[in-house]
């Protein structure tokens, strides 16, 4: 299978398969069968089976399964770690950015549009 370094070139299906294999291997290492995992996660056994085969399931079911497997650590990469630039720090700006504003999109009513 692929490594994390080349995950960007994988198809969506291949990524789902990789995640499914992770779930399956984590479950097996913990000596839990599919039915036990399904019962503890409050999902059906077929949901666990589908996911382990690389089929898509809802994000909420993935979270339930990861929680039962004590594997929520894989979601740590989603944590926002904004590094404040020295310039923003000097200006006293410590808040997270909430929107993007591009200079070319600023509309000035006094700007001649050339019409």
N, C-alpha and C positions, 0 to 999 in steps of 0.2 A: 504494500500500500504506500501511499505518499507520506512525505514528512511535512511538518508545518512550514518549512521553508518554501515549498512549492505549492502551497494550498491555493494561491491566487490563480493558478492555471487549471485547477480542477473545475469540473462542471458542478452545477448545483446538486445533481444526483450523486456524484462521487463524494461530495462533502457530506450529504445526508448518510451515505453508506459508512463513511468514516466515523461520524457521530454515533450511528447505530452500533458499529463494532465496539466503540468505546463503552457505550451503555452495556452491551452484552458482556464484554470482558470484565467490566467492573462488577456487574451482577454475579458472574460466575466466580470471581475471586472472593466474593463475600458469601459464597455458597447459598445463594438465594435463587429459587426457580422463578420462572416467569409469573406463575400464578401468585406466589407470595409477594413479589414486587408489585404486581397489579393491585392486589388487595390492600397493601400498605399505602400505595399511591392513589387509591380510589379511582383507578382506571380499569378498563377491561384487559384481560390477558391478550386479546387480539391486538389491542393498541400497543402493548409492549412488544409483541411479536412483529407487528408491522414496522415499528420504529427500529428494532434491531436489524431488520432486513433492508433498512435504508428508505423506507417509505416516510412521507411527511406526516407529522402529527402537529397538533396545536402547540404553541409555545407554552401555554399554561400546563399542558400535560408533560412537556419536557421538564419544566421546573419541578413539578411534583415528583417525577422519576429521579431527577438529580438530587432532590432533597432527601428522598428515602435512601439513595445510595451514598449519601454524605459526600456528594461530588459537586456541590454548588460552587466550589472554588473555581471551576472552569469558567464561570461567568465573571470572575474578577477582572478580566480584560475589558469588560464594558464600563468599569469604573472610570469616571472622569478625573483625569489628573492634569489639570491645566497648569502649565508653567507660566508664571508671570514674567514678562520680559523686564529687563532692568529699566527701560524707559517707562513702562506702565507702572512699575513699582515706584519709581521716582515721582511720578504724577499722583501717586496715592491710589491708583486704580487697582482694586483687589477683587472686584466682582467678576463673576463669569460673564462672558459675552453671551448675549441673548439673540442677536441677529447679525446678519452680514449686510454691509452697505458698501457697494462698489462705487468708486468715484465717477465712473462713466454713466451711472444710472441716476445721479442726482439731478433733479429737474429744477432749473432756475427759471422763474417767470420772466426774468430780464434777458434770458439767453435767446439769441436769434436762431431759430430753427431753419432758416434759409428758405422760407416759403415765400 
